[in-house]
Structures are given as structure tokens and as C-alpha cells.
Amino acid sequence: MLRSLLFLPGNNPNMLINAGTLGADAVIFDLEDAVSPDEKDAARILVRNTMKYMNLEACEVIVRINSVDTSFWMEDINALLPYKPLVFLLPKTNCKDDVLKVCGYLSECEKKLEAEEGTAFVMPLIETAQGVENAFDIASCSKRIKALFLGAEDLTADLGSKRTKDGREIEYARSRLVVAARAAGVDVFDTPFTDVNDDEGILDDALLAKNLGFSGKASISPRHVSAINRVFSPSSEEIEYAYEVMMAIKEAKEQGKGAIALRGKMIDAPIVQRAEKTIAMAKALGIRGDENE
């Protein structure tokens, strides 16, 4: 389960060496925007060696490869696929053809490596107007799709709008991606909050993303990781209520009741589903276990 995704420049050895200690559920080794063209080869080697030799068991590994309109993306996959990153993050995904091109190449590479086909996942990074409008087609085009990811900086540049802290300019894109991802049955991750010194702002922005339905949120600073993890983890009150819901449902079944109320509110299927999800999340995070059921 991923709540926080932390970008780390692929050409910064000091940050890469600490990747597993920064508290993020996943680190994104960035070979695209953070790396100039003349440093691509060196960054690729640095990321490869980090994955090969460093202990990264505390977090999942995602690699942002270069976009399919460059000459670098296949080299990125060639170098890093043998070290089994969880996901390849595909920037500037405009349409499903971009994804299918990468998926096809992954299949070819897996065969050459004699690896099980389909074990490498793809996370399309949606950061253009065209990508937003094609979000569902992108999210549903391949079984390799792990999630959608919103990139607001490039998106607002494409839209000709100003990027602001309150995010009014990306309201539509956020909602569109959440609906598309959920309709396709995949996760969806929110864009980073870029003011690394605004501790209240990151909490507000993360809470907004959670309330919109995002699975988690990306960060460009280790400073924001704890706030994201806190917001996207169930609170003790939410967990307690979830267990109360499940207990009420159990008692209703035992008593042969077709309907049950809790705290003055009828318990219906969506409430049960939320409770089940909350309990599953709590267990996955080690917050509360079976003994409380």
C-alpha cells in the first residue's frame, strides 16, 4: 500500500544513498526532468547501482524513465528492468498508444531476460491536457497499469494557467483522474505540493487529495513525507468506527435483522465497504490487528 511517493534525482548520490531511510512508502528515482541530457548515462548507472547494492526494503522502488518521444526511454528500461523496480513511471503520457509502446517493449525485454511476463508495471504520468482527456483510455489499456499519476506543473504550463497553492486551476484534472482511475480499477496519486517550507500547506493539500479520492500523494521533499503518511493513514477514530460498523453488521445478521443503525445512521453497503477498506489499511500499516475484531 502506497501513501507517499518521494522523488529523488537520479544524478544525486547523496540523496540516493539515503533513499531507504526517508520514510516514504515508495521512492521515485528520476531519470527525466531532474537529469540533463548529458548526464543521462551517468544517472542511469547511479540508479542501477543504488538498486543493486543499497538496502531498499523499507520502500518500494519506482523509476521515472524518459518519455517515449525521446531516445532515452528504452535505455532506461534496459538498464533497470533486471533489478525489478515495482513500477516504471511514464512521463508525458498523452494517449494509450504511449503506454502500449512501453508495455510492448517491456514484454520483449522480459522474454530476453527469461523473466515472467507482466511483472513490470507502468504508471502513466498525466501532465498534458490531452492526457487528462484520455485518462480512462490510458488507465484501462493494459494489465500493467498500476495507477495514474497527476503532474500539475507541466499540466498548468500546457493549459496556460498559473500554478497556485490552493490548486483551483487543477480541480478538473484532479477529479477527472480520480474518476478515470477508479473506473478502471487502479490507484491514483496526486501531484506534489511544491512549497517545501509550508508545513500547513502540505497538510491541507494532502487532505484535499484524500477527500477527492486519491490513493496517496507524491512529494519532492523528504520534509513532506510524514505529513502525507499521516493524512493518508486512517485515524484512530476512523478505525474505531470501522470496527463498530463491522460489529453492528455481525450482530444484525445473528439477530436476523435486515437493517441496522449505528450512531443514529443507517448502515448501508457503501459504509460497510469503507469500513472494510479502513480495517484492511490499518492492518497493512500495522496499526491494529485481528484481535480487535
C-alpha positions as CSV (number, residue, x, y, z in Angstrom):
1,M,0.0,0.0,0.0
2,L,1.5,3.3,-1.1
3,R,0.6,6.6,0.6
4,S,3.7,8.7,0.0
5,L,5.9,8.7,-3.2
6,L,9.1,10.7,-2.9
7,F,11.0,12.0,-5.9
8,L,14.8,11.6,-5.8
9,P,17.1,13.0,-8.6
10,G,18.8,10.1,-10.3
11,N,22.0,12.1,-10.5
12,N,22.3,12.9,-6.8
13,P,24.3,10.2,-5.0
14,N,23.8,11.8,-1.5
15,M,20.0,11.5,-1.8
16,L,20.0,8.1,-3.4
17,I,22.2,6.6,-0.7
18,N,19.6,7.6,1.9
19,A,16.6,6.5,-0.2
20,G,15.5,3.7,2.2
21,T,15.7,5.8,5.3
22,L,13.5,8.8,4.4
23,G,10.1,7.3,5.5
24,A,8.4,7.2,2.1
25,D,6.4,4.2,1.1
26,A,8.0,4.5,-2.3
27,V,10.9,6.4,-3.8
28,I,10.8,7.6,-7.4
29,F,14.3,7.6,-8.9
30,D,14.0,10.3,-11.5
31,L,15.9,9.9,-14.8
32,E,13.8,12.6,-16.6
33,D,13.3,16.2,-15.5
34,A,16.0,16.1,-12.8
35,V,18.7,14.9,-15.2
36,S,20.2,16.9,-18.1
37,P,20.7,15.1,-21.4
38,D,24.5,14.9,-20.9
39,E,24.0,13.2,-17.5
40,K,21.5,10.6,-18.5
41,D,24.0,7.7,-18.8
42,A,25.7,8.5,-15.5
43,A,22.4,8.8,-13.7
44,R,21.2,5.5,-15.1
45,I,24.3,3.8,-13.8
46,L,24.0,5.5,-10.4
47,V,20.3,4.4,-10.1
48,R,21.2,0.9,-11.2
49,N,23.9,0.6,-8.6
50,T,21.6,2.0,-5.9
51,M,19.0,-0.6,-6.7
52,K,21.7,-3.3,-6.9
53,Y,23.7,-2.6,-3.7
54,M,21.6,-0.5,-1.3
55,N,19.1,-1.9,1.2
56,L,15.7,-0.5,-0.1
57,E,13.5,-3.0,1.6
58,A,11.8,-0.2,3.6
59,C,10.3,1.2,0.5
60,E,9.2,0.3,-3.0
61,V,11.2,1.5,-6.0
62,I,9.6,3.4,-8.9
63,V,11.7,4.7,-11.8
64,R,10.7,7.7,-13.8
65,I,12.0,6.9,-17.2
66,N,12.2,9.4,-20.1
67,S,9.2,10.0,-22.3
68,V,8.6,8.0,-25.5
69,D,9.3,11.0,-27.7
70,T,12.9,10.8,-26.6
71,S,15.7,8.4,-27.4
72,F,16.4,7.6,-23.8
73,W,13.4,5.6,-22.5
74,M,14.4,2.2,-23.9
75,E,17.9,2.6,-22.5
76,D,16.4,3.3,-19.1
77,I,14.3,0.1,-19.2
78,N,17.3,-2.0,-20.5
79,A,19.5,-0.8,-17.6
80,L,17.0,-1.1,-14.7
81,L,14.4,-3.8,-15.5
82,P,16.9,-6.6,-14.4
83,Y,16.8,-5.0,-10.9
84,K,13.0,-5.3,-10.6
85,P,11.6,-1.9,-9.8
86,L,8.0,-2.0,-8.8
87,V,6.9,0.4,-11.5
88,F,8.1,2.5,-14.4
89,L,6.7,6.0,-14.2
90,L,6.0,7.1,-17.8
91,P,6.1,10.9,-18.1
92,K,4.0,13.0,-20.5
93,T,1.6,10.2,-21.3
94,N,-0.8,11.6,-23.8
95,C,-2.7,8.6,-25.0
96,K,-2.9,4.8,-24.7
97,D,-0.5,4.3,-27.6
98,D,2.3,5.8,-25.5
99,V,1.6,3.2,-22.8
100,L,1.2,0.3,-25.2
101,K,4.5,1.1,-26.8
102,V,6.3,0.9,-23.4
103,C,4.3,-2.3,-22.4
104,G,5.3,-3.9,-25.7
105,Y,8.9,-3.2,-25.1
106,L,8.7,-4.5,-21.5
107,S,7.4,-7.8,-22.8
108,E,10.3,-8.0,-25.3
109,C,12.8,-7.3,-22.5
110,E,11.2,-9.8,-20.1
111,K,11.5,-12.5,-22.7
112,K,15.2,-11.7,-23.3
113,L,15.7,-11.9,-19.5
114,E,13.7,-15.1,-19.3
115,A,11.6,-13.3,-16.7
116,E,7.9,-13.8,-16.0
117,E,6.0,-11.6,-18.5
118,G,3.8,-8.9,-17.0
119,T,5.7,-8.5,-13.7
120,A,6.9,-4.9,-14.5
121,F,4.2,-2.3,-14.1
122,V,3.6,1.1,-15.6
123,M,2.3,4.2,-14.0
124,P,1.3,6.8,-16.6
125,L,2.1,10.4,-15.5
126,I,-0.6,12.6,-16.8
127,E,0.7,16.1,-17.3
128,T,-0.9,17.4,-20.5
129,A,-4.4,18.5,-21.5
130,Q,-4.5,15.6,-24.0
131,G,-3.5,13.1,-21.3
132,V,-6.3,14.4,-18.9
133,E,-8.9,14.0,-21.6
134,N,-7.7,10.5,-22.5
135,A,-7.3,9.4,-18.8
136,F,-9.7,6.5,-18.8
137,D,-8.4,5.0,-22.1
138,I,-4.9,5.3,-20.6
139,A,-5.8,3.7,-17.3
140,S,-7.7,0.8,-18.8
141,C,-5.4,-0.1,-21.8
142,S,-3.2,-2.7,-20.2
143,K,-3.0,-5.0,-17.2
144,R,0.4,-3.5,-16.5
145,I,-1.2,-0.2,-15.4
146,K,-0.6,0.2,-11.7
147,A,-2.0,3.6,-11.2
148,L,-2.4,7.1,-12.7
149,F,-0.3,10.0,-11.5
150,L,-1.1,13.7,-11.9
151,G,1.7,16.0,-12.8
152,A,0.4,19.6,-12.3
153,E,3.5,21.6,-13.1
154,D,3.7,20.6,-16.8
155,L,-0.1,20.4,-17.0
156,T,-0.6,24.0,-16.0
157,A,2.1,25.1,-18.4
158,D,0.2,23.2,-21.1
159,L,-3.0,24.8,-20.1
160,G,-1.5,28.3,-20.0
161,S,-2.6,28.7,-16.4
162,K,-0.7,29.8,-13.3
163,R,0.2,27.1,-10.7
164,T,-1.1,28.2,-7.3
165,K,-1.1,26.8,-3.8
166,D,-4.8,26.4,-3.5
167,G,-4.9,24.4,-6.7
168,R,-8.1,25.8,-8.2
169,E,-6.6,25.6,-11.7
170,I,-6.2,21.8,-11.4
171,E,-9.6,20.9,-9.8
172,Y,-11.0,19.5,-13.0
173,A,-7.8,17.4,-13.8
174,R,-7.8,16.0,-10.2
175,S,-11.4,14.9,-10.4
176,R,-11.1,13.6,-13.9
177,L,-8.1,11.4,-13.0
178,V,-9.7,10.0,-9.8
179,V,-12.9,9.1,-11.7
180,A,-10.9,7.5,-14.6
181,A,-8.6,5.5,-12.3
182,R,-11.4,4.2,-10.1
183,A,-13.5,3.3,-13.2
184,A,-10.5,1.3,-14.5
185,G,-9.9,-0.3,-11.1
186,V,-6.4,1.2,-10.5
187,D,-4.9,3.6,-7.9
188,V,-4.3,7.3,-8.5
189,F,-1.7,9.6,-7.0
190,D,-1.7,13.3,-6.6
191,T,0.8,15.8,-7.7
192,P,3.5,17.1,-5.3
193,F,2.9,20.3,-3.2
194,T,5.9,22.3,-4.2
195,D,6.4,24.8,-1.3
196,V,8.8,22.7,0.8
197,N,8.7,25.3,3.6
198,D,4.9,25.4,4.1
199,D,4.1,22.7,6.7
200,E,0.4,23.7,7.0
201,G,0.0,23.9,3.2
202,I,1.1,20.3,2.7
203,L,-1.4,19.1,5.2
204,D,-4.2,21.0,3.6
205,D,-3.2,19.9,0.1
206,A,-2.9,16.2,1.2
207,L,-6.2,16.3,2.9
208,L,-7.9,17.7,-0.2
209,A,-6.3,15.0,-2.3
210,K,-7.5,12.3,0.1
211,N,-11.1,13.7,0.2
212,L,-11.1,13.7,-3.6
213,G,-10.3,10.0,-3.7
214,F,-6.6,9.9,-4.4
215,S,-4.8,6.8,-3.1
216,G,-1.7,8.8,-2.0
217,K,0.4,11.8,-2.9
218,A,3.9,12.5,-4.3
219,S,6.5,14.7,-2.7
220,I,9.6,16.4,-3.9
221,S,10.9,16.9,-0.4
222,P,11.5,14.4,2.4
223,R,10.1,17.1,4.7
224,H,6.6,16.4,3.4
225,V,6.6,12.6,3.7
226,S,5.5,12.4,7.3
227,A,2.5,14.8,6.7
228,I,1.4,12.7,3.6
229,N,1.7,9.4,5.5
230,R,-0.3,10.9,8.4
231,V,-3.1,12.2,6.2
232,F,-3.4,9.0,4.1
233,S,-3.4,6.7,7.2
234,P,-6.7,6.0,8.9
235,S,-7.1,7.9,12.2
236,S,-7.8,6.0,15.5
237,E,-11.3,7.4,15.3
238,E,-11.8,6.1,11.8
239,I,-10.5,2.7,12.8
240,E,-12.7,2.5,15.9
241,Y,-15.8,3.4,13.8
242,A,-14.9,0.9,11.2
243,Y,-14.8,-1.9,13.8
244,E,-18.1,-0.7,15.3
245,V,-19.7,-0.9,11.8
246,M,-18.5,-4.4,11.3
247,M,-19.6,-5.5,14.8
248,A,-23.0,-4.0,14.1
249,I,-23.4,-5.8,10.9
250,K,-22.3,-9.1,12.5
251,E,-24.9,-8.6,15.3
252,A,-27.6,-7.7,12.8
253,K,-27.0,-10.9,10.9
254,E,-27.1,-13.0,14.0
255,Q,-30.4,-11.4,15.0
256,G,-31.8,-11.8,11.5
257,K,-32.3,-8.1,11.0
258,G,-32.3,-6.7,7.5
259,A,-31.3,-3.2,8.5
260,I,-29.2,-1.8,11.4
261,A,-28.4,1.7,12.7
262,L,-25.2,3.0,14.3
263,R,-24.8,6.3,16.0
264,G,-28.2,7.3,14.6
265,K,-27.3,6.5,11.0
266,M,-28.4,3.5,8.9
267,I,-25.6,1.2,7.9
268,D,-25.7,0.6,4.2
269,A,-23.4,-1.1,1.7
270,P,-21.1,1.9,1.0
271,I,-20.5,2.4,4.7
272,V,-19.6,-1.2,5.1
273,Q,-17.2,-1.0,2.1
274,R,-15.5,2.0,3.6
275,A,-15.2,0.2,7.0
276,E,-13.7,-2.9,5.3
277,K,-11.2,-0.7,3.5
278,T,-10.2,1.2,6.6
279,I,-9.6,-2.0,8.6
280,A,-7.6,-3.5,5.7
281,M,-5.5,-0.4,5.6
282,A,-5.0,-0.3,9.3
283,K,-3.8,-3.9,9.3
284,A,-1.5,-3.3,6.4
285,L,0.1,-0.4,8.3
286,G,0.3,-2.4,11.5
287,I,-1.9,0.0,13.3
288,R,-4.5,-2.5,14.5
289,G,-4.9,-6.3,14.2
290,D,-7.3,-9.1,14.2
291,E,-7.5,-9.1,18.0
292,N,-9.7,-6.0,17.8
293,E,-12.4,-7.6,15.7
